[in-house]
Amino acid sequence: MPDQDHNQAINRRQFLKLGAMSGLLASMPELAAANERSLIRQREPEVMQVGLCLPTHLHSQHAVQELLLGLQFASAQAVVPFTFKLQAPQTIDQILSTKPTATRWLSLGTPLGLQMLSESLPQQTIIAASLGEHFAVANPSPNLLINSFGMADAAWQSAVWASQQRGKRAIILRSPALSGYDCTWGFEQGLLAGGAQLIADFNVNAQANFDELAAKVTSLNPDLVYLALNAAESQQWWQSFTQSSKALWITPNPTLEPNLAQRLRKQGLELAYAGGWNPSTQQAFRDAFSKTYGTEPSQHHALGYDTALLIASTTTNTKAASYTGLRGPTSIDRFQTTNAPTYLHFLVSQKRQAAPISFAALDQAKVQQQLAAIRSGITQPYV
């Protein structure tokens, strides 16, 4: 998956372009084409109006485009019984000062800033879509739903598993862009839950000497390393790290070039991605998406696809919402958050065919007890 520009804010003009893009997608013949074998397509699909409320300072234009395309792809594949008509994005202040016509509002990012909106629009459903954040919002409004792709949960679960199976001495390498994010926080909490020790925590920035840092990591001889870097930073790191290592390396970033994977395997390394893909559905989704659009789907595409399923499941009763998506059986817990299994996928394994490990959904009530006053509240972007 290509790296994304995390610092590029989206202005209103770009938002309007996204709205126009999504409207064009909905009208394209291939998106309107019926699946003749599907009962859903025996009649014209309904039109679902969805307003967009996207915090401009958190997201790149590219991420938003991918989310919207994933949303429309679910409609194109007839997995939801309607097409989406996306309204031009607005800020929370703009929505509150007008009379919105949409019955559902979608935001890519943290739900914490949407609490006020959901309380002000009690008859409308507010959906916050996030790649990672899942740690329970203490008192969410009943009409605020948090659709998380479970990356922070997977980080927590993978740290518990790895500390029990691979060793107790761990290192975190974190990007400044990711240092406050819930994935890294979740991994730290998982280490504590698994009885592991964090022996070093390094910040990695553009001015860092990667060769010196690689030498430090090697000298510490850890059992586990959490590599919380984006795709470009990861590539730069692996160019410097040419030593062998007994550690299991875990990352929230699934991007890895085949040639690099081959080199890491020859070094004797093992690298795993902690995230939300269900192995049994991942390949079918990838194949169908690639066939339609000629490109590999990203995690934001998948998040948009699952968000469409969540919207479909809330058409009658938000409290009973559930669906089977790309992470498997997904339900809404008492924190108004999607709850589903998470997975650890091996990108490089000395066993050559290491099977993904499935973790049961976290008990968010127990997680909430451990949060105390520590929570980043910032969720994007992770990759």
C-alpha positions in Angstrom: 0.0 0.0 0.0 1.5 3.4 -0.9 2.4 5.8 1.8 0.1 8.7 2.4 0.7 12.4 3.0 -0.3 12.8 6.6 0.4 16.5 6.8 -1.8 17.6 3.9 -5.0 19.3 5.2 -8.1 19.2 3.1 -9.7 22.6 2.4 -13.3 23.0 1.4 -12.6 23.2 -2.3 -10.9 19.8 -2.1 -13.8 18.5 -0.1 -16.2 19.6 -2.8 -14.1 17.8 -5.4 -14.4 14.6 -3.3 -18.1 15.0 -3.1 -18.2 15.4 -6.9 -16.0 12.4 -7.3 -18.2 10.3 -5.1 -21.3 11.4 -7.0 -19.6 10.5 -10.3 -18.7 7.1 -8.9 -22.3 6.4 -8.0 -23.5 7.2 -11.5 -20.9 5.2 -13.4 -22.4 2.2 -15.3 -20.1 -0.3 -13.6 -21.2 0.8 -10.2 -24.8 0.7 -11.1 -24.6 -2.6 -12.9 -26.7 -5.2 -11.1 -25.5 -8.5 -9.8 -28.2 -10.6 -11.6 -28.0 -13.4 -9.2 -28.6 -11.2 -6.2 -32.1 -10.8 -4.8 -31.0 -7.3 -3.7 -30.8 -6.2 -7.3 -34.2 -7.4 -8.3 -35.3 -3.8 -7.8 -33.7 -0.4 -8.1 -31.5 0.2 -5.0 -32.6 3.0 -2.7 -30.5 6.1 -2.4 -28.9 6.6 1.0 -28.0 10.3 1.7 -24.8 10.5 3.8 -23.4 13.8 4.9 -19.6 14.2 5.3 -18.1 15.8 8.4 -14.4 15.3 8.1 -11.8 17.0 10.5 -9.6 18.7 8.0 -6.5 19.0 10.1 -6.2 15.2 10.6 -6.4 13.7 7.2 -4.9 13.7 3.8 -7.0 14.0 0.7 -5.8 10.6 -0.5 -7.1 8.9 2.6 -10.6 10.5 2.2 -10.8 9.5 -1.4 -9.9 5.9 -0.6 -12.6 5.8 2.2 -15.3 7.1 -0.2 -14.3 4.7 -2.9 -14.5 1.7 -0.5 -17.9 2.9 0.5 -19.1 3.0 -3.1 -17.4 -0.3 -3.9 -19.7 -2.0 -1.3 -22.7 -0.6 -3.3 -21.2 -1.7 -6.6 -20.8 -5.3 -5.3 -24.5 -5.3 -4.1 -23.5 -6.0 -0.5 -25.7 -3.1 0.6 -29.2 -2.5 -0.8 -28.6 1.2 -1.8 -26.4 3.6 -3.5 -24.8 6.5 -1.7 -25.4 10.1 -2.4 -22.7 11.9 -0.5 -23.3 15.5 0.5 -20.5 18.1 0.3 -18.3 17.9 3.4 -18.9 20.4 6.1 -17.4 21.3 9.5 -19.2 20.7 12.7 -19.9 24.4 13.1 -21.4 24.6 9.5 -23.7 21.6 10.2 -24.9 23.0 13.5 -25.7 26.4 11.9 -27.8 24.9 9.1 -30.7 22.5 8.7 -29.0 19.3 7.4 -31.0 17.0 5.3 -28.9 13.9 5.7 -30.0 11.3 8.2 -26.5 9.9 8.6 -23.2 11.7 8.9 -19.8 10.1 8.3 -16.5 11.3 9.7 -13.0 9.9 9.1 -11.3 10.2 12.4 -11.6 10.4 16.2 -15.1 10.3 17.6 -14.2 12.5 20.5 -14.8 15.7 18.5 -18.2 14.4 17.2 -19.8 13.9 20.6 -21.2 17.5 20.5 -22.5 16.9 17.0 -24.3 13.7 18.0 -25.9 15.4 21.0 -27.1 18.3 18.9 -28.6 16.0 16.2 -30.2 13.3 18.4 -32.5 12.1 15.5 -29.6 11.5 13.2 -26.9 8.8 13.1 -23.3 9.9 13.4 -20.6 7.4 12.3 -16.9 7.9 13.1 -14.7 5.7 10.9 -11.2 5.0 12.1 -8.4 2.6 11.2 -7.3 2.1 14.7 -9.1 3.7 17.7 -11.3 1.3 19.5 -10.6 2.1 23.2 -14.0 2.9 24.6 -15.3 6.4 24.7 -16.6 6.6 28.2 -20.2 7.9 27.7 -20.9 8.0 23.9 -24.2 9.4 22.7 -26.6 6.6 21.7 -26.6 7.9 18.1 -22.8 8.0 17.8 -21.3 4.8 16.3 -17.6 4.3 16.1 -16.5 2.0 13.2 -12.9 1.0 13.9 -10.8 -1.3 11.8 -9.2 -2.6 15.0 -5.6 -1.8 14.5 -5.1 -0.6 18.1 -6.9 -3.7 19.4 -4.6 -5.9 17.2 -1.5 -4.1 18.6 -2.7 -4.9 22.1 -3.5 -8.5 21.4 -0.3 -9.1 19.4 1.8 -7.8 22.3 0.1 -10.1 24.8 0.6 -13.1 22.5 4.2 -12.3 21.5 5.3 -11.7 25.1 3.9 -15.1 26.1 5.2 -17.0 23.0 8.4 -15.2 22.0 9.9 -13.4 25.0 9.6 -10.6 27.6 12.1 -8.0 26.4 10.6 -5.5 24.0 11.6 -2.3 22.1 9.4 0.3 20.5 10.6 2.3 17.5 8.1 5.1 16.9 7.7 7.9 14.4 6.9 11.4 15.7 3.8 11.2 13.6 2.7 8.1 15.3 4.1 8.6 18.9 0.8 9.8 20.3 -1.5 7.3 18.5 -3.5 4.5 20.0 -1.7 1.7 18.2 1.6 2.4 20.0 -0.3 2.9 23.3 -2.2 -0.3 22.8 1.1 -2.2 22.2 2.5 -0.9 25.4 -0.5 -1.9 27.4 -0.4 -5.3 25.8 3.2 -5.7 27.0 2.1 -4.9 30.5 -0.8 -7.4 30.3 1.6 -10.1 29.0 4.2 -9.5 31.7 6.8 -8.1 29.3 9.4 -5.4 29.9 9.9 -2.4 27.6 13.7 -2.1 27.6 13.9 0.8 25.2 11.7 3.3 23.4 13.2 5.2 20.5 11.8 8.2 18.6 12.6 8.0 14.9 12.6 11.2 12.8 14.0 12.4 9.6 17.2 13.6 11.3 17.8 10.3 13.1 21.0 8.3 12.3 19.4 5.0 11.2 22.7 3.2 11.2 23.5 4.1 14.8 19.9 3.3 15.9 20.1 -0.1 14.2 23.3 -0.8 16.0 21.7 0.1 19.3 18.7 -2.2 18.6 21.1 -5.1 17.7 23.2 -4.6 20.9 20.0 -4.8 23.1 19.1 -8.2 21.6 15.3 -7.8 22.2 12.7 -10.5 21.9 10.1 -8.2 20.4 10.3 -5.0 18.4 7.3 -2.8 17.6 8.1 -0.8 14.4 5.5 2.0 14.5 6.7 3.7 11.3 4.9 4.7 8.1 5.7 3.1 4.8 8.5 5.6 3.8 10.1 5.5 7.2 9.9 1.7 7.3 11.7 1.5 3.9 14.4 3.8 5.2 14.8 1.7 8.4 15.2 -1.6 6.6 17.8 -0.1 4.3 19.9 0.5 7.5 19.1 -2.7 9.3 21.1 -5.4 7.7 21.9 -7.5 10.8 20.3 -10.8 11.8 17.8 -10.6 14.7 16.1 -13.2 16.8 13.3 -10.7 17.6 9.7 -10.9 16.3 9.1 -7.5 14.6 5.5 -6.3 14.7 4.2 -3.4 12.7 0.9 -1.6 12.0 2.0 -1.1 8.4 1.3 -3.9 5.9 3.4 -2.4 3.1 6.4 -4.6 2.2 8.0 -5.0 -1.1 8.6 -8.6 -2.2 12.3 -8.1 -2.8 12.6 -6.6 0.7 10.7 -9.6 2.2 13.1 -12.0 0.5 16.1 -10.1 1.9 14.7 -10.0 5.5 14.0 -13.7 5.3 17.6 -14.3 4.3 18.7 -12.3 7.4 16.7 -14.6 9.6 14.1 -12.0 10.5 10.4 -12.5 11.2 8.0 -9.6 10.6 4.3 -9.5 11.3 1.5 -7.0 10.7 -1.0 -6.5 13.4 -4.3 -5.4 11.9 -7.9 -6.1 11.0 -7.9 -8.2 7.8 -9.6 -11.6 8.1 -7.6 -14.1 6.1 -10.7 -15.9 4.9 -12.2 -12.7 3.3 -9.1 -10.7 2.6 -8.1 -12.3 -0.7 -11.6 -12.3 -2.2 -12.0 -8.6 -1.4 -8.6 -7.8 -2.8 -9.3 -9.7 -6.0 -12.7 -8.1 -6.6 -11.4 -4.6 -5.8 -8.3 -5.0 -8.1 -10.5 -6.4 -10.9 -12.8 -3.4 -10.7 -10.3 -0.5 -10.2 -7.0 -2.0 -11.4 -5.2 -1.3 -8.1 -4.7 -3.1 -4.8 -7.1 -1.9 -2.0 -5.6 -0.1 0.9 -6.8 -0.2 4.5 -8.8 3.0 4.0 -10.6 1.2 1.1 -11.4 -1.6 3.4 -12.6 0.8 6.2 -14.9 2.4 3.7 -16.3 -1.0 2.6 -17.0 -2.0 6.2 -18.5 1.3 7.0 -21.0 0.8 4.2 -22.0 -2.5 5.9 -22.3 -0.7 9.2 -24.6 1.9 7.7 -26.7 -0.8 6.2 -27.0 -2.5 9.5 -28.3 0.6 11.2 -31.2 1.3 8.9 -33.7 -0.1 11.5 -32.1 -0.2 14.9 -28.7 1.1 15.9 -28.7 -0.8 19.1 -29.0 -4.2 17.3 -26.5 -3.4 14.6 -24.2 -6.2 13.5 -22.7 -7.3 10.2 -20.1 -9.7 8.8 -17.3 -7.6 7.3 -13.7 -7.9 6.4 -12.7 -8.6 10.0 -15.4 -11.2 10.5 -18.5 -11.1 12.7 -18.8 -7.5 13.8 -21.2 -6.2 16.5 -21.8 -2.9 18.3 -20.8 -3.1 22.0 -22.1 -1.0 24.8 -19.5 1.7 24.1 -21.2 2.2 20.6 -18.1 0.8 19.0 -17.7 -2.0 16.5 -16.3 -5.1 18.1 -14.6 -7.9 16.0 -11.7 -10.3 16.0 -8.2 -8.9 15.1 -5.3 -10.7 13.4 -1.6 -11.1 13.3 -0.3 -11.7 9.7 3.2 -12.8 9.0 4.8 -10.7 6.3 8.2 -12.5 6.7 8.4 -15.9 8.4 11.2 -18.4 8.7 8.5 -21.0 8.5 7.7 -19.8 5.0 3.9 -20.5 5.5 3.2 -19.1 8.9 -0.6 -18.9 9.2 -2.2 -15.7 10.4 -3.2 -15.7 14.1 -6.8 -14.8 15.0 -7.5 -13.0 18.3 -10.9 -12.8 19.8 -12.4 -9.4 20.1 -11.1 -7.5 23.1 -13.4 -7.0 26.1 -13.7 -3.3 26.0 -15.1 -3.0 29.5 -11.9 -4.5 30.9 -9.9 -2.2 28.6 -11.8 0.8 29.9 -10.7 -0.1 33.4 -7.0 0.1 32.4 -7.3 3.4 30.5 -7.3 5.6 33.6 -6.5 9.1 32.4 -4.2 8.0 29.6 -5.6 8.0 26.1 -4.3 9.8 23.0 -7.7 10.6 21.5 -6.0 10.9 18.1 -6.4 8.1 15.7 -5.2 8.9 12.2 -3.2 8.1 10.2 -1.5 4.8 11.1 0.2 3.9 7.9 
